[in-house]
Amino acid sequence: MSAVGAGDATPAQPGAERHPGPDDSAWAGQVREQLAEADAGFAARFDEGAEVDRLVAERAAVVDTHVQAAWQRCIPLEAQLALFAVGGYGRGELFPQSDVDLLVLAEPEASTACADALARFFAVLWDAGLPVGHAVRSLEQCTEASREDISVLTSLLEARPLAANELERRELQTAASPRLVWPPQDFFEAKRRELRDRHARYGDTSDNLEPNLKEGPGGLRDVQTLHWMALRIIGTADLEALVAFGQLGADEVTTLERERRALSRLRFGLHLVADKREERLRFDYQKPLAARLGFEDTGDTLAVEQMMQGFYRSAAIVLRIGERLLQRFEEQLEGEAEPEPIDERFDLRRGYLAASSDAWPRDLGDVFDLFATWAAHADAVRGLHSHTARELAEALPRLPGFKQASAELRQRFMQLLRGPQPVQTLTRMARLGVLGRWIPAFARVSGRMQFDLFHVYTVDQHTLAVLKNLASFASGQRDERFAMAHEVWPRLRKPELLLLAGLFHDIAKGRGGDHSELGGDDAREFCETVGLSAPDTAMVEWLVRQHLLMSRTAQKEDITEPEVIHRFAAKVADREHLDHLYLLTCADIAGTSPKLWNAWKDRLMADLYTATRLAMRRGLEHPVALEERIAEIRDTTRAMLSALGHDDAAIDEMFARMPDAGFQRGRPDQLAWQAVALRGIGAGDTRVRARPVTAQAGALEVFVYSPNRDGLFAAIVAKLDRLGLAILQARVLDGPDGTIFDTFEVIPSDPRYTPTADEVERKLAAALDGPLDRIRPARRTQPRHLKHFRIPPQVAFDEGSDGRTTLSFVCTDRPGLLAEVAAVLRNQSLRVHDARIATFGERAEDVFQLTTSDPEGRGLPLDDAHQQALREALLHCFEGESA
């Protein structure tokens, strides 16, 4: 093995061993200029719409010329060396930023003798601006490296001679032959396992916000893997040749090639926009790439959303056809399995569900039968047989939508929803394209992304995630993420109504207007057409129209206020609507982003559900009075404290330090914990307590009792921020005798660092014992992705009847934003009496109750001048300037 580049292909870096020949630097400079000129031409032709396959092939040919010239320049004619292009370059395609992978075939003696010449060759290519990756191996070493690493073999499968004769080409081919390494069966199993592992790294979905065009599910690597398998198993990498072997249909080849070209065009454009080797379609590049590809914003859809929808649809098709071809390769290797009849219509073939008749499907009824059989035998079925999947795909254009279908077919669909595994059935129908044919509105949102950080999935994948959450509620197995969902689900009279609501709740996204209202229209039309009763139709329509009501109420209003609960209960009207809305809301939030649902939101929804149910039980004509609620909470808290061993005198002493508003807004268990924290505290003392909450890792409830001082709220918020804690909710109350009674729900900003409750108590208390003006917000760099989601800031004021001014604002969220806002309020000499913190992806929507801090200690509402000054300061803050 030579000391030069032995092993896997890696970029060749010029170093101390470099031996430049005459005018190598000048030659490399000329080549660099020629390559830059050629690449500028390729970029211009790309922008003019030239075929991407031709561009990557011509770019490879241009690089061939320079690589061969460098070889002739540096390597003696008598040298026993051969040069091959491998990997993607060996395939004869080079994207603008792709590596130029080379293999030098040489026996050890020859590579040692030519070490200096090879070092010069690689160095001059590097100086010419070519990102060369190289390996120097003998035939035996090629065989051994391929045996140890299947990726080496795949690069050799596409080796193309650049400076090699026919004998050397055949010898390299033999060195990587199935007789010596990776016979077809082993190769297939290893590459299939590699493909599945790679998909798992990307969450087994192509519908990521920043997808990887090359490595992600449905990306170009998937297509290449199919080519490699075909070459090893069938003996040809030409997919069109697979038609003659019965492995692919002509329509499948045409479709797969179309989507490959679409993905290649995206990749070529991405390399141009990024101006570096980049395979991930990051937010930084999505808008520029969409513009470069000629997409334009429309009234309903952004250009970037149109481009991304095209990608997601291409990736879905690659995945769909790829799964069929994997099955056919498996059958090629293992032989046709003997059919195991399930009934007179369907068989199992090696665990895959297949139609028995060659004439299948005759109509939509046959298709519905397929999904019904699949659901009934789900434990025995690995998936859909590739031939049946292809027949289904070919039949899709002939299948009617629900409007054109017969009444019998409409009832057959409803039977699927009422049968076993209804959510799995809907998911299978969606992925095979059937659901989009049956409900055309669903096809329009398939692959549709929303350019924000709140929705991390495409609309169709979000819908399927919501349905999956609903299925988990129905499973009977308790999920610790949801406090009450599994208790509520069994009370549903007709669970299929909730499934329909989940299916339609976002189906009108991207049409302009209110998607809830438009989706409600779609849901009503569907339900009426399939023959649902008027009450059932009304339930589904209402759920779709109101599917945001509960989350908005819980996150944007104070659900401890009896008026809020009464108003919400009046809109919901009865227990049945409440049960359905609660389950849909939980499933919807949890299905929007893996990071969005947390223990705080779970408890918030459960609290609103419970409070509304109690209001309904009492009767909406008898709303609970504030005094009654306070007395009820106080009595329950007293009972808890008594159970802990505190006598009435001690409890009265604790309650005397607590504000009445706490008994209005707090939970008895929370109030009891806070009351115990006040035992033994002296006048003027500060006390901080923290405790873990629920099952969410790192989540804490932090309680602060202290004499009130100007800037206290800002200091608390800034210190929590510096401790790496993000505030989900703040309850800021004025206590007796000039004290504050503040409670914060916090979670770690970075899951890699989670401060303990003891650490938070100690560090926050120490900070509050010193000068408050020394506690300043930490300066942070704005995360990369947030700069692409700028939300025009909005600031509003409202005068309340309690003499306080309500400040509400909407802006782009960022780490430390709340601490900076609190600093603005401190600088404006304002006191914070309440705060509600809500974050939706990149969107922050916060509300504060404020008064001025006047010398006499009276809190006064903000006058017009003060409001204007605060507005200007906040807008300055939202732009990222210092508070």
C-alpha positions, -999 to 999 in steps of 0.1 A, spaced: 0 0 0 13 34 -10 18 61 16 0 84 -8 -37 84 -3 -41 48 6 -75 38 19 -109 54 13 -113 84 -10 -106 116 9 -98 151 -2 -62 154 -12 -45 182 7 -12 195 -6 15 195 21 51 192 28 56 163 4 45 183 -26 69 184 -55 58 210 -81 70 206 -116 79 234 -141 51 260 -142 27 238 -122 13 268 -104 8 287 -136 -9 257 -152 -31 252 -122 -41 288 -123 -51 286 -159 -71 255 -152 -88 272 -123 -98 301 -146 -110 277 -173 -131 257 -148 -146 289 -134 -155 301 -169 -170 267 -177 -190 267 -144 -203 302 -151 -215 289 -185 -232 259 -169 -249 281 -143 -262 304 -171 -275 275 -191 -291 261 -159 -309 294 -154 -321 292 -190 -337 258 -183 -311 234 -198 -315 197 -191 -298 190 -158 -286 155 -170 -268 171 -198 -252 198 -176 -238 173 -151 -225 150 -179 -208 179 -197 -193 192 -164 -179 157 -158 -164 157 -193 -148 191 -188 -132 179 -155 -121 147 -174 -101 168 -198 -82 186 -170 -77 155 -149 -63 136 -178 -41 166 -187 -27 167 -152 -21 129 -153 -1 133 -185 18 162 -170 27 145 -138 28 107 -143 56 91 -164 45 72 -195 63 41 -182 45 41 -148 25 10 -141 -5 30 -129 -41 33 -140 -66 61 -132 -103 56 -127 -132 80 -119 -153 64 -92 -185 73 -73 -208 99 -88 -179 111 -110 -175 76 -122 -212 77 -132 -203 105 -154 -221 132 -135 -207 161 -116 -228 187 -98 -213 222 -92 -199 214 -58 -195 176 -60 -162 159 -51 -140 145 -79 -134 110 -66 -104 92 -82 -89 57 -78 -53 50 -88 -49 13 -95 -13 2 -88 6 -26 -72 26 -16 -41 59 -15 -59 45 8 -86 28 32 -62 59 34 -41 81 41 -71 57 69 -83 49 84 -49 64 117 -57 46 119 -91 13 110 -75 18 136 -48 25 162 -76 -6 150 -95 -30 154 -66 -15 187 -55 -18 203 -89 -54 192 -92 -61 207 -57 -44 239 -68 -66 240 -99 -96 242 -76 -108 206 -80 -121 190 -47 -103 157 -53 -109 127 -32 -86 98 -39 -74 63 -31 -44 44 -43 -49 7 -42 -38 -26 -57 -63 -50 -71 -60 -71 -40 -65 -40 -18 -96 -31 -38 -110 -65 -31 -102 -63 6 -115 -28 10 -147 -37 -7 -151 -67 15 -147 -46 46 -168 -16 35 -197 -19 11 -195 18 3 -161 12 -13 -177 -15 -35 -205 8 -46 -180 34 -57 -161 8 -77 -193 -5 -93 -194 27 -113 -156 30 -120 -149 47 -153 -114 46 -169 -97 80 -173 -62 67 -180 -65 29 -181 -67 2 -208 -93 -24 -213 -74 -51 -195 -71 -29 -164 -108 -21 -165 -117 -58 -166 -92 -66 -138 -108 -39 -116 -142 -52 -124 -131 -87 -115 -116 -75 -82 -151 -62 -72 -170 -92 -86 -197 -111 -67 -174 -141 -68 -150 -124 -45 -170 -99 -25 -207 -93 -16 -227 -118 -36 -261 -105 -48 -281 -118 -18 -256 -103 8 -253 -71 -12 -291 -66 -14 -296 -73 23 -268 -50 33 -279 -21 11 -315 -25 21 -304 -23 57 -282 7 50 -311 24 32 -335 18 62 -309 30 87 -303 61 66 -340 68 65 -342 63 103 -316 90 108 -340 115 91 -370 104 111 -382 80 83 -398 109 65 -389 132 36 -412 158 50 -385 176 70 -384 214 70 -348 213 59 -346 181 39 -314 165 26 -318 162 -12 -291 135 -14 -293 114 17 -328 119 30 -357 95 24 -368 97 -12 -337 116 -22 -311 109 -49 -293 83 -28 -324 62 -28 -324 62 -66 -287 54 -68 -292 25 -44 -318 10 -67 -293 13 -96 -266 -4 -75 -289 -32 -66 -300 -37 -102 -264 -38 -113 -255 -64 -86 -286 -85 -89 -297 -82 -125 -264 -72 -141 -275 -38 -154 -278 -4 -139 -301 7 -167 -336 9 -152 -352 8 -187 -335 -26 -191 -354 -38 -160 -386 -36 -180 -376 -65 -201 -367 -85 -170 -402 -78 -155 -387 -58 -126 -403 -25 -135 -431 -13 -157 -424 12 -184 -446 37 -166 -426 32 -134 -393 38 -152 -407 70 -167 -420 82 -134 -389 74 -115 -367 91 -140 -389 122 -141 -386 126 -103 -349 119 -103 -344 147 -128 -366 170 -106 -344 161 -76 -312 166 -96 -324 200 -107 -330 210 -71 -295 197 -62 -278 215 -90 -295 248 -81 -288 243 -44 -251 240 -51 -252 272 -71 -271 291 -45 -250 278 -16 -218 282 -35 -204 253 -15 -209 216 -11 -244 215 5 -270 188 2 -294 200 29 -321 224 17 -317 248 45 -339 278 52 -310 300 41 -312 287 6 -349 279 1 -361 313 -9 -331 321 -32 -334 287 -48 -371 291 -55 -365 324 -71 -337 310 -92 -359 282 -104 -385 307 -115 -412 302 -88 -432 332 -80 -455 341 -50 -492 338 -57 -521 351 -37 -523 319 -17 -489 303 -19 -454 315 -15 -428 306 -42 -408 287 -16 -438 266 -6 -445 257 -43 -409 246 -47 -409 226 -15 -443 209 -24 -427 197 -56 -398 183 -37 -420 165 -12 -441 150 -39 -410 138 -58 -396 122 -27 -429 105 -19 -430 90 -54 -394 78 -52 -401 61 -19 -433 45 -33 -417 31 -64 -385 22 -45 -404 1 -21 -420 -19 -50 -386 -25 -66 -370 -37 -34 -397 -63 -32 -391 -74 -67 -354 -77 -61 -362 -98 -31 -383 -121 -52 -356 -123 -79 -332 -135 -53 -354 -158 -33 -379 -169 -59 -416 -165 -62 -434 -175 -30 -463 -199 -31 -495 -178 -25 -512 -183 8 -549 -175 2 -566 -152 27 -600 -154 10 -612 -156 -26 -599 -122 -35 -564 -118 -18 -533 -139 -10 -502 -135 11 -470 -138 -8 -439 -138 14 -460 -118 39 -471 -92 13 -508 -87 6 -516 -94 -31 -547 -95 -52 -555 -130 -65 -569 -119 -98 -549 -104 -127 -580 -83 -135 -578 -65 -101 -590 -38 -95 -622 -36 -114 -635 -6 -95 -632 14 -63 -650 -13 -44 -621 -37 -50 -598 -11 -37 -618 -6 -5 -618 -44 -1 -581 -44 -2 -578 -19 27 -605 -37 47 -586 -70 42 -553 -54 51 -568 -40 84 -584 -74 93 -551 -93 88 -527 -65 98 -506 -88 121 -498 -111 92 -492 -85 65 -457 -70 60 -470 -46 34 -486 -44 0 -472 -67 -27 -453 -47 -54 -474 -60 -83 -506 -51 -65 -492 -17 -56 -484 -11 -92 -518 -22 -104 -533 1 -78 -511 30 -90 -522 24 -126 -558 23 -116 -557 56 -96 -567 79 -125 -599 58 -131 -610 59 -94 -639 83 -87 -639 109 -59 -666 108 -32 -688 131 -52 -690 108 -82 -691 76 -63 -722 55 -56 -739 55 -23 -727 20 -18 -691 30 -22 -696 59 2 -709 36 28 -680 12 22 -656 41 30 -674 48 62 -672 11 71 -634 14 69 -636 42 94 -657 21 117 -637 -10 112 -604 -22 127 -573 1 125 -591 30 109 -562 54 113 -537 29 98 -561 24 69 -563 62 63 -525 64 65 -521 36 39 -546 51 16 -528 85 18 -494 70 11 -507 50 -18 -525 80 -34 -560 66 -28 -571 91 -2 -562 120 -26 -583 105 -53 -613 99 -29 -610 134 -14 -595 157 -40 -590 185 -14 -565 162 4 -545 158 -28 -541 196 -29 -524 197 5 -502 166 -1 -467 177 2 -478 213 10 -454 229 35 -459 261 54 -428 283 56 -426 287 93 -411 270 124 -445 262 140 -455 235 115 -426 211 110 -445 188 87 -463 191 54 -501 195 58 -508 159 48 -481 145 71 -493 167 100 -529 154 93 -516 118 95 -497 126 127 -529 140 143 -548 108 133 -520 87 147 -523 106 180 -560 99 180 -553 62 174 -531 62 205 -559 76 226 -581 47 214 -554 21 221 -563 17 258 -526 21 266 -518 51 287 -494 77 273 -478 98 300 -477 128 276 -515 131 278 -531 134 313 -567 127 304 -570 117 268 -573 80 274 -601 86 300 -621 108 276 -618 86 245 -641 58 257 -670 83 261 -671 91 224 -704 80 209 -690 77 173 -652 79 172 -653 80 134 -667 116 137 -635 127 155 -614 109 128 -632 128 101 -627 161 119 -590 153 122 -589 145 85 -605 178 75 -592 202 101 -564 216 79 -576 204 45 -582 240 33 -547 253 41 -532 274 13 -565 284 -4 -566 319 11 -591 329 37 -597 312 70 -588 276 66 -610 266 95 -641 281 78 -632 267 44 -624 233 59 -657 234 77 -675 238 44 -655 209 29 -663 187 59 -701 195 58 -702 187 20 -684 154 26 -705 143 55 -737 152 38 -726 134 6 -716 102 24 -750 101 42 -742 111 78 -771 123 98 -776 160 104 -764 159 140 -733 140 131 -726 163 102 -730 193 125 -705 178 150 -678 172 124 -683 207 108 -683 224 142 -650 206 152 -633 217 120 -644 253 123 -635 255 160 -604 233 161 -583 262 173 -607 275 199 -594 255 229 -557 260 222 -562 298 217 -583 301 249 -559 281 270 -527 298 257 -539 333 252 -565 339 280 -565 335 317 -584 303 323 -584 310 360 -609 338 354 -645 325 358 -656 348 329 -632 331 305 -643 297 315 -680 307 312 -675 322 278 -656 292 265 -682 268 279 -710 288 262 -693 283 229 -688 246 234 -723 241 248 -722 205 260 -701 177 273 -700 158 240 -686 187 220 -661 193 248 -648 157 248 -643 158 210 -627 192 210 -603 183 239 -591 152 221 -587 169 187 -568 199 203 -544 176 221 -538 155 190 -534 186 168 -508 204 190 -488 172 196 -489 165 158 -477 200 148 -441 195 161 -424 170 184 -412 200 205 -445 218 207 -464 195 231 -451 195 266 -462 189 301 -472 225 306 -496 224 276 -509 191 286 -519 205 321 -532 237 305 -556 218 283 -566 194 311 -572 224 334 -594 241 308 -613 208 301 -619 202 338 -630 238 346 -653 238 316 -668 204 326 -675 217 361 -691 249 347 -714 227 325 -723 205 354 -732 236 375 -752 249 346 -742 278 323 -771 298 336 -753 297 370 -718 309 364 -695 306 394 -689 337 414 -654 348 421 -658 348 458 -672 312 456 -642 300 437 -617 317 460 -635 301 491 -635 267 475 -598 268 466 -589 282 500 -608 254 518 -592 227 496 -557 241 502 -564 243 540 -573 206 540 -541 197 522 -520 217 547 -539 201 576 -530 167 562 -494 177 562 -496 184 600 -501 222 601 -526 235 626 -552 262 619 -531 290 635 -501 281 613 -522 279 582 -539 313 590 -504 328 593 -494 314 559 -526 326 543 -520 361 556 -489 363 535 -507 352 504 -527 373 480 -564 366 475 -558 365 437 -536 335 443 -566 315 455 -584 326 424 -558 316 400 -537 289 416 -543 252 421 -547 238 456 -515 216 454 -495 246 442 -509 269 468 -501 244 496 -465 241 483 -461 279 483 -477 283 517 -452 259 533 -424 278 516 -435 309 536 -431 292 570 -406 311 592 -399 339 568 -392 373 583 -402 407 571 -381 419 542 -369 384 535 -368 369 500 -376 332 494 -371 312 463 -384 276 458 -383 253 428 -397 219 422 -399 195 392 -432 193 375 -448 163 358 -429 139 337 -412 164 314 -374 162 318 -360 194 333 -393 212 337 -396 232 369 -420 254 388 -402 283 404 -418 304 432 -404 338 443 -417 357 473 -400 390 480 -405 426 490 -413 445 458 -386 466 442 -384 484 409 -369 460 383 -376 429 403 -395 411 376 -368 420 350 -341 407 373 -359 374 379 -365 368 342 -329 377 333 -315 354 359 -337 325 348 -325 332 313 -289 331 323 -295 298 341 -306 284 307 -343 283 314 -371 293 290 -402 307 306 -435 291 295 -458 309 318 -454 337 344 -480 344 371 -471 377 387 -492 387 417 -490 416 442 -489 402 478 -498 418 511 -476 446 526 -457 454 494 -446 419 485 -446 400 452 -459 365 448 -445 352 415 -447 318 399 -428 307 367 -432 275 347 -398 269 330 -380 244 308 -344 241 298 -335 261 267 -308 235 259 -316 199 269 -279 192 273 -279 214 304 -308 211 329 -302 229 362 -317 212 392 -343 227 415 -317 231 443 -294 249 419 -321 273 407 -332 281 443 -297 288 454 -285 309 424 -317 329 419 -319 337 456 -283 348 457 -289 371 427 -320 387 442 -301 395 474 -278 418 456 -283 449 434 -309 442 408 -295 465 382 -265 442 379 -286 414 365 -288 419 328 -300 398 299 -274 376 283 -263 386 248 -269 359 223 -264 354 186 -298 349 169 -302 313 157 -296 308 120 -331 297 111 -349 325 128 -336 352 105 -356 336 77 -389 340 96 -393 376 104 -427 385 117 -437 421 115 -439 432 152 -473 444 165 -477 462 198 -511 470 213 -525 485 246 -558 482 263 -572 498 294 -586 475 320 -613 482 345 -588 474 373 -567 505 366 -540 485 348 -528 488 312 -527 456 292 -497 453 268 -499 427 241 -473 421 214 -466 397 186 -430 394 172 -403 370 161 -392 349 190 -355 344 198 -335 331 228 -336 357 256 -364 377 241 -385 378 273 -355 389 294 -349 417 269 -386 428 271 -385 427 309 -354 450 308 -373 474 286 -402 475 311 -376 481 339 -360 509 320 -395 524 315 -401 522 353 -431 500 349 -444 473 372 -456 440 359 -487 426 376 -493 396 353 -478 380 323 -489 354 298 -462 339 276 -470 320 245 -447 309 217 -457 292 185 -427 282 165 -409 314 156 -439 335 168 -440 351 203 -474 363 215 -471 377 251 -494 397 273 -485 418 303 -506 437 329 -487 470 337 -488 501 358 -464 530 363 -442 530 393 -450 564 408 -432 579 439 -462 574 461 -463 537 454 -497 539 436 -499 519 404 -514 540 376 -523 530 340 -500 542 312 -510 575 296 -507 580 258 -472 594 260 -459 565 281 -476 540 258 -459 556 228 -425 556 245 -429 519 254 -440 510 219 -409 526 204 -386 509 229 -402 475 223 -400 479 185 -363 488 189 -359 456 210 -377 434 186 -353 445 159 -325 429 179 -311 461 194 -301 463 230 -328 470 255 
